[in-house]
Amino acid sequence: MKITKIEVQKNNPERYNIFTDQAGREAFTTGVDEAVLVQWDLKKGKELTEKELELLIEDDHERKAWNRALHYLSSVMRTEKEVYDHLIEKEFTEASAAKAVEKAKEYKFLNDREFAKAYVRTKINTTDKGPKVIRMDLEKKGVSEKHVSEAMKALTDELALDRAVAAAEKKGRQKKGESAGSVKQRLLQMLLRKGYDHETASAAVKEADFAPSEEDEWNSVLVQGEKAYRKWGNKLEGRALEQKIKEYLYRKQFPMEQIQRFIDEKREESEDGNGKKVQPDEQA
């Protein structure tokens, strides 16, 4: 078939429409990138076989994949897997995607080893994620175990502990009605979710400076104690009510001495209709 016309595409000046003579009539045959146009020396009057046209279209498809890869890499660093998966998602063939990835590696646009190092540094400086989550993120991005382990050396055990302590102190402010024990348990679970191992998380919670004042702790006991009293005060009385309130406050991880203080103060209330009086223990 003979090329009868070549024209620049209206929406993309770097691509060209190729027309050929088909059964005596001029017809659009394919579009090609400017680089493919030059590579194949395409011009009006040139003859192309069916096989040549097939190879030309294949080269153009690979060129499209390459251009798409460059665009995807233009904003942030990516891994080999991320680029490959992106091209497959954009419906490029596996062969074209693989060639684009290899070409990007040759041009030093892709380097999983350097990506892993930069990723770990960024997470250390901008987030409070723990080692487990950072490692898992890199593995999901397709970085090899070798490169992941090398990059993770930047996050030493000492640094991980310091970051865990900082995260705990940031989130450790006691909420109204929350016991110190509940705060510690909440922070421990938070650190575990963020990717710190149990040993580091536990040490961080112990080291973190967020201990509430005695007044804050007592106010929390009052909030939760009154809540329990309102809930069961009309259903129970005496020893049964006392035991129910104790169990409730104990589950909230308040110190037993403060729980008993609340019970004692309730005992001292006058029976003036404000609520049911909690009866003292026989041994009290």
C-alpha beads as a LAMMPS data file, in Angstrom:
LAMMPS data file: protein, C-alpha beads

284 atoms
283 bonds

1 atom types
1 bond types

-500.0 500.0 xlo xhi
-500.0 500.0 ylo yhi
-500.0 500.0 zlo zhi

Masses

1 110.0

Atoms # bond

1 1 1 0.000 0.000 0.000
2 1 1 1.155 3.526 -0.779
3 1 1 1.077 6.484 1.589
4 1 1 -1.110 9.163 0.001
5 1 1 -1.167 11.798 2.723
6 1 1 0.377 12.664 6.101
7 1 1 -1.202 15.316 8.313
8 1 1 -0.623 16.652 11.818
9 1 1 -3.322 15.666 14.300
10 1 1 -5.412 18.625 15.465
11 1 1 -5.313 17.765 19.177
12 1 1 -1.686 16.621 19.334
13 1 1 0.935 18.272 17.108
14 1 1 3.435 15.528 17.948
15 1 1 1.283 12.869 16.292
16 1 1 0.471 12.371 12.635
17 1 1 -2.351 10.731 10.688
18 1 1 -1.253 8.405 7.907
19 1 1 -3.500 7.862 4.885
20 1 1 -2.942 5.165 2.253
21 1 1 -4.430 4.124 -1.032
22 1 1 -6.852 1.270 -0.417
23 1 1 -8.603 -0.157 -3.472
24 1 1 -8.219 3.109 -5.312
25 1 1 -9.515 5.250 -2.450
26 1 1 -7.626 7.305 0.099
27 1 1 -8.336 6.093 3.646
28 1 1 -7.039 6.757 7.138
29 1 1 -4.738 3.911 8.120
30 1 1 -3.125 4.755 11.458
31 1 1 -1.757 7.499 13.659
32 1 1 1.920 7.616 14.614
33 1 1 4.194 9.527 16.950
34 1 1 6.641 11.984 15.428
35 1 1 9.535 9.793 16.553
36 1 1 8.042 6.806 14.689
37 1 1 7.457 8.980 11.622
38 1 1 11.160 9.855 11.567
39 1 1 12.288 6.328 12.473
40 1 1 10.384 4.799 9.558
41 1 1 11.098 7.701 7.202
42 1 1 7.423 7.941 6.392
43 1 1 6.493 10.285 3.564
44 1 1 3.956 10.658 0.808
45 1 1 4.417 8.076 -1.924
46 1 1 6.250 5.513 0.227
47 1 1 5.126 1.903 -0.184
48 1 1 4.393 -0.212 2.881
49 1 1 3.767 -3.936 3.086
50 1 1 1.195 -5.383 5.473
51 1 1 4.036 -6.689 7.644
52 1 1 5.749 -3.306 7.706
53 1 1 2.498 -1.629 8.684
54 1 1 2.065 -4.166 11.492
55 1 1 5.584 -3.486 12.810
56 1 1 5.104 0.266 12.449
57 1 1 1.929 0.157 14.539
58 1 1 3.728 -1.982 17.135
59 1 1 6.546 0.569 17.353
60 1 1 4.014 3.354 17.770
61 1 1 2.264 1.434 20.529
62 1 1 5.578 1.102 22.353
63 1 1 6.234 4.795 21.837
64 1 1 2.849 5.610 23.377
65 1 1 3.700 3.433 26.363
66 1 1 7.023 5.212 26.748
67 1 1 5.415 8.646 26.605
68 1 1 2.815 7.564 29.137
69 1 1 5.554 6.255 31.435
70 1 1 7.426 9.566 31.199
71 1 1 4.271 11.470 32.073
72 1 1 3.636 9.175 35.049
73 1 1 7.203 9.677 36.252
74 1 1 7.169 13.447 35.829
75 1 1 5.584 14.330 39.178
76 1 1 7.021 11.930 41.774
77 1 1 9.408 9.006 42.050
78 1 1 7.898 5.625 41.194
79 1 1 8.887 1.996 41.425
80 1 1 9.214 -0.381 38.490
81 1 1 6.043 -2.169 39.546
82 1 1 4.085 1.065 39.850
83 1 1 4.992 2.125 36.306
84 1 1 4.314 -1.321 34.864
85 1 1 0.953 -1.620 36.634
86 1 1 -0.019 1.882 35.512
87 1 1 0.667 1.045 31.865
88 1 1 -1.287 -2.197 32.064
89 1 1 -4.154 -0.276 33.651
90 1 1 -4.028 2.085 30.656
91 1 1 -4.455 -0.996 28.429
92 1 1 -0.953 -1.202 27.012
93 1 1 0.303 -4.690 26.231
94 1 1 2.544 -6.493 28.696
95 1 1 5.373 -6.369 26.161
96 1 1 5.056 -2.607 25.632
97 1 1 4.829 -1.983 29.378
98 1 1 7.895 -4.118 30.071
99 1 1 9.918 -2.340 27.358
100 1 1 8.941 1.062 28.721
101 1 1 10.066 0.040 32.212
102 1 1 13.403 -1.246 30.917
103 1 1 13.959 1.934 28.934
104 1 1 13.186 4.049 31.998
105 1 1 15.749 2.044 33.971
106 1 1 18.351 2.581 31.241
107 1 1 17.773 6.324 31.391
108 1 1 18.007 6.205 35.216
109 1 1 14.412 7.374 35.538
110 1 1 13.638 4.250 37.564
111 1 1 15.752 2.951 40.430
112 1 1 13.996 0.899 43.104
113 1 1 17.025 1.013 45.400
114 1 1 17.122 4.811 45.464
115 1 1 13.342 4.977 45.611
116 1 1 13.301 2.859 48.773
117 1 1 15.915 5.029 50.472
118 1 1 14.078 8.232 49.579
119 1 1 10.736 6.758 50.639
120 1 1 12.009 5.779 54.091
121 1 1 13.631 9.193 54.598
122 1 1 10.401 10.933 53.628
123 1 1 8.276 8.828 55.966
124 1 1 10.706 9.436 58.828
125 1 1 10.609 13.197 58.275
126 1 1 6.923 13.692 57.486
127 1 1 4.912 10.958 59.223
128 1 1 4.771 8.966 62.450
129 1 1 4.455 5.601 60.695
130 1 1 6.314 2.710 62.288
131 1 1 8.791 0.300 60.664
132 1 1 6.254 -2.439 59.918
133 1 1 3.917 -0.165 57.968
134 1 1 6.762 1.504 56.044
135 1 1 8.209 -1.886 55.121
136 1 1 4.790 -3.163 54.068
137 1 1 4.213 -0.082 51.901
138 1 1 7.488 -0.655 50.062
139 1 1 6.703 -4.319 49.527
140 1 1 3.307 -3.404 48.057
141 1 1 5.105 -1.095 45.637
142 1 1 7.125 -4.060 44.411
143 1 1 10.496 -3.166 45.924
144 1 1 12.691 -6.218 46.466
145 1 1 13.427 -7.492 49.963
146 1 1 17.100 -6.632 49.455
147 1 1 16.395 -2.976 48.708
148 1 1 13.745 -2.723 51.433
149 1 1 16.070 -4.089 54.111
150 1 1 18.871 -1.769 53.028
151 1 1 16.606 1.287 53.119
152 1 1 15.079 0.366 56.487
153 1 1 18.506 0.593 58.134
154 1 1 17.904 4.341 58.303
155 1 1 15.111 3.715 60.805
156 1 1 17.121 2.383 63.745
157 1 1 15.534 0.922 66.877
158 1 1 16.499 4.046 68.822
159 1 1 14.957 6.342 66.222
160 1 1 11.817 4.199 66.055
161 1 1 11.412 4.500 69.834
162 1 1 11.893 8.277 69.743
163 1 1 9.261 8.598 67.011
164 1 1 6.859 6.317 68.886
165 1 1 7.263 8.393 72.057
166 1 1 6.577 11.576 70.084
167 1 1 3.471 10.033 68.526
168 1 1 2.229 8.863 71.920
169 1 1 2.744 12.261 73.524
170 1 1 0.967 13.965 70.632
171 1 1 -2.122 11.765 70.991
172 1 1 -1.848 11.151 74.717
173 1 1 -3.924 13.983 76.024
174 1 1 -6.469 12.521 78.383
175 1 1 -10.063 12.836 77.244
176 1 1 -12.794 13.834 79.633
177 1 1 -13.885 10.810 81.602
178 1 1 -10.913 8.696 80.491
179 1 1 -8.630 6.971 82.988
180 1 1 -4.846 7.020 82.724
181 1 1 -4.974 3.263 82.165
182 1 1 -7.400 3.715 79.285
183 1 1 -5.144 6.373 77.769
184 1 1 -2.172 4.002 77.871
185 1 1 -4.150 1.163 76.318
186 1 1 -5.478 3.453 73.596
187 1 1 -1.985 4.703 72.788
188 1 1 -0.555 1.197 72.739
189 1 1 -3.151 0.100 70.192
190 1 1 -2.553 3.250 68.150
191 1 1 1.195 2.607 67.956
192 1 1 0.646 -1.014 66.979
193 1 1 -1.654 0.100 64.154
194 1 1 0.959 2.587 62.996
195 1 1 3.449 -0.236 62.555
196 1 1 5.540 -0.309 65.727
197 1 1 6.267 -3.689 67.268
198 1 1 4.824 -4.467 70.688
199 1 1 8.128 -4.019 72.510
200 1 1 8.717 -0.547 71.050
201 1 1 5.091 0.513 71.516
202 1 1 5.046 -0.597 75.160
203 1 1 8.339 1.158 75.895
204 1 1 7.084 4.333 74.221
205 1 1 3.885 4.395 76.262
206 1 1 5.903 4.011 79.472
207 1 1 8.371 6.710 78.462
208 1 1 5.884 9.221 77.062
209 1 1 5.120 12.219 79.255
210 1 1 1.354 12.518 79.328
211 1 1 0.495 11.582 82.912
212 1 1 -2.671 13.403 84.000
213 1 1 -2.771 15.403 87.208
214 1 1 -4.510 13.877 90.222
215 1 1 -7.276 16.410 89.774
216 1 1 -7.808 15.436 86.126
217 1 1 -7.836 11.765 87.063
218 1 1 -10.347 12.337 89.856
219 1 1 -12.575 14.403 87.582
220 1 1 -12.581 11.511 85.128
221 1 1 -13.592 9.134 87.920
222 1 1 -16.447 11.464 88.833
223 1 1 -17.665 11.638 85.227
224 1 1 -17.682 7.883 84.766
225 1 1 -18.886 7.144 88.294
226 1 1 -21.891 9.434 87.952
227 1 1 -22.616 7.890 84.588
228 1 1 -22.676 4.434 86.169
229 1 1 -24.770 5.720 89.077
230 1 1 -27.377 7.144 86.710
231 1 1 -27.473 3.911 84.756
232 1 1 -27.960 1.505 87.661
233 1 1 -29.086 3.750 90.535
234 1 1 -32.769 3.154 89.854
235 1 1 -32.340 -0.577 89.337
236 1 1 -30.020 -1.579 92.174
237 1 1 -29.198 -0.483 95.679
238 1 1 -26.875 -1.266 98.552
239 1 1 -24.120 -3.798 98.019
240 1 1 -25.346 -4.764 94.539
241 1 1 -25.175 -1.159 93.316
242 1 1 -21.759 -0.657 94.897
243 1 1 -20.372 -3.766 93.213
244 1 1 -21.791 -2.786 89.821
245 1 1 -20.227 0.684 90.016
246 1 1 -16.879 -0.762 91.104
247 1 1 -16.876 -3.226 88.212
248 1 1 -17.734 -0.484 85.744
249 1 1 -14.978 1.853 86.928
250 1 1 -12.463 -0.979 87.130
251 1 1 -13.129 -1.867 83.488
252 1 1 -12.365 1.763 82.701
253 1 1 -8.943 1.116 84.297
254 1 1 -9.237 3.656 87.110
255 1 1 -7.055 3.041 90.199
256 1 1 -8.849 1.047 92.901
257 1 1 -8.144 3.693 95.556
258 1 1 -9.980 6.320 93.512
259 1 1 -12.829 3.934 92.809
260 1 1 -13.181 3.357 96.542
261 1 1 -13.006 7.097 97.171
262 1 1 -15.954 7.608 94.841
263 1 1 -17.919 4.879 96.615
264 1 1 -17.070 6.370 100.016
265 1 1 -18.234 9.823 98.975
266 1 1 -21.470 8.387 97.678
267 1 1 -22.007 6.697 101.037
268 1 1 -21.680 10.038 102.779
269 1 1 -24.378 11.697 100.718
270 1 1 -27.495 12.483 102.628
271 1 1 -30.583 10.608 101.653
272 1 1 -32.408 13.684 100.492
273 1 1 -33.798 12.243 97.289
274 1 1 -30.731 12.907 95.165
275 1 1 -30.132 9.237 94.601
276 1 1 -29.844 5.836 96.169
277 1 1 -27.298 5.564 98.937
278 1 1 -24.494 3.093 98.383
279 1 1 -24.218 0.882 101.464
280 1 1 -20.837 0.280 103.158
281 1 1 -19.161 -3.118 103.218
282 1 1 -19.608 -5.074 106.440
283 1 1 -15.835 -4.976 106.904
284 1 1 -15.502 -1.247 106.166

Bonds

1 1 1 2
2 1 2 3
3 1 3 4
4 1 4 5
5 1 5 6
6 1 6 7
7 1 7 8
8 1 8 9
9 1 9 10
10 1 10 11
11 1 11 12
12 1 12 13
13 1 13 14
14 1 14 15
15 1 15 16
16 1 16 17
17 1 17 18
18 1 18 19
19 1 19 20
20 1 20 21
21 1 21 22
22 1 22 23
23 1 23 24
24 1 24 25
25 1 25 26
26 1 26 27
27 1 27 28
28 1 28 29
29 1 29 30
30 1 30 31
31 1 31 32
32 1 32 33
33 1 33 34
34 1 34 35
35 1 35 36
36 1 36 37
37 1 37 38
38 1 38 39
39 1 39 40
40 1 40 41
41 1 41 42
42 1 42 43
43 1 43 44
44 1 44 45
45 1 45 46
46 1 46 47
47 1 47 48
48 1 48 49
49 1 49 50
50 1 50 51
51 1 51 52
52 1 52 53
53 1 53 54
54 1 54 55
55 1 55 56
56 1 56 57
57 1 57 58
58 1 58 59
59 1 59 60
60 1 60 61
61 1 61 62
62 1 62 63
63 1 63 64
64 1 64 65
65 1 65 66
66 1 66 67
67 1 67 68
68 1 68 69
69 1 69 70
70 1 70 71
71 1 71 72
72 1 72 73
73 1 73 74
74 1 74 75
75 1 75 76
76 1 76 77
77 1 77 78
78 1 78 79
79 1 79 80
80 1 80 81
81 1 81 82
82 1 82 83
83 1 83 84
84 1 84 85
85 1 85 86
86 1 86 87
87 1 87 88
88 1 88 89
89 1 89 90
90 1 90 91
91 1 91 92
92 1 92 93
93 1 93 94
94 1 94 95
95 1 95 96
96 1 96 97
97 1 97 98
98 1 98 99
99 1 99 100
100 1 100 101
101 1 101 102
102 1 102 103
103 1 103 104
104 1 104 105
105 1 105 106
106 1 106 107
107 1 107 108
108 1 108 109
109 1 109 110
110 1 110 111
111 1 111 112
112 1 112 113
113 1 113 114
114 1 114 115
115 1 115 116
116 1 116 117
117 1 117 118
118 1 118 119
119 1 119 120
120 1 120 121
121 1 121 122
122 1 122 123
123 1 123 124
124 1 124 125
125 1 125 126
126 1 126 127
127 1 127 128
128 1 128 129
129 1 129 130
130 1 130 131
131 1 131 132
132 1 132 133
133 1 133 134
134 1 134 135
135 1 135 136
136 1 136 137
137 1 137 138
138 1 138 139
139 1 139 140
140 1 140 141
141 1 141 142
142 1 142 143
143 1 143 144
144 1 144 145
145 1 145 146
146 1 146 147
147 1 147 148
148 1 148 149
149 1 149 150
150 1 150 151
151 1 151 152
152 1 152 153
153 1 153 154
154 1 154 155
155 1 155 156
156 1 156 157
157 1 157 158
158 1 158 159
159 1 159 160
160 1 160 161
161 1 161 162
162 1 162 163
163 1 163 164
164 1 164 165
165 1 165 166
166 1 166 167
167 1 167 168
168 1 168 169
169 1 169 170
170 1 170 171
171 1 171 172
172 1 172 173
173 1 173 174
174 1 174 175
175 1 175 176
176 1 176 177
177 1 177 178
178 1 178 179
179 1 179 180
180 1 180 181
181 1 181 182
182 1 182 183
183 1 183 184
184 1 184 185
185 1 185 186
186 1 186 187
187 1 187 188
188 1 188 189
189 1 189 190
190 1 190 191
191 1 191 192
192 1 192 193
193 1 193 194
194 1 194 195
195 1 195 196
196 1 196 197
197 1 197 198
198 1 198 199
199 1 199 200
200 1 200 201
201 1 201 202
202 1 202 203
203 1 203 204
204 1 204 205
205 1 205 206
206 1 206 207
207 1 207 208
208 1 208 209
209 1 209 210
210 1 210 211
211 1 211 212
212 1 212 213
213 1 213 214
214 1 214 215
215 1 215 216
216 1 216 217
217 1 217 218
218 1 218 219
219 1 219 220
220 1 220 221
221 1 221 222
222 1 222 223
223 1 223 224
224 1 224 225
225 1 225 226
226 1 226 227
227 1 227 228
228 1 228 229
229 1 229 230
230 1 230 231
231 1 231 232
232 1 232 233
233 1 233 234
234 1 234 235
235 1 235 236
236 1 236 237
237 1 237 238
238 1 238 239
239 1 239 240
240 1 240 241
241 1 241 242
242 1 242 243
243 1 243 244
244 1 244 245
245 1 245 246
246 1 246 247
247 1 247 248
248 1 248 249
249 1 249 250
250 1 250 251
251 1 251 252
252 1 252 253
253 1 253 254
254 1 254 255
255 1 255 256
256 1 256 257
257 1 257 258
258 1 258 259
259 1 259 260
260 1 260 261
261 1 261 262
262 1 262 263
263 1 263 264
264 1 264 265
265 1 265 266
266 1 266 267
267 1 267 268
268 1 268 269
269 1 269 270
270 1 270 271
271 1 271 272
272 1 272 273
273 1 273 274
274 1 274 275
275 1 275 276
276 1 276 277
277 1 277 278
278 1 278 279
279 1 279 280
280 1 280 281
281 1 281 282
282 1 282 283
283 1 283 284
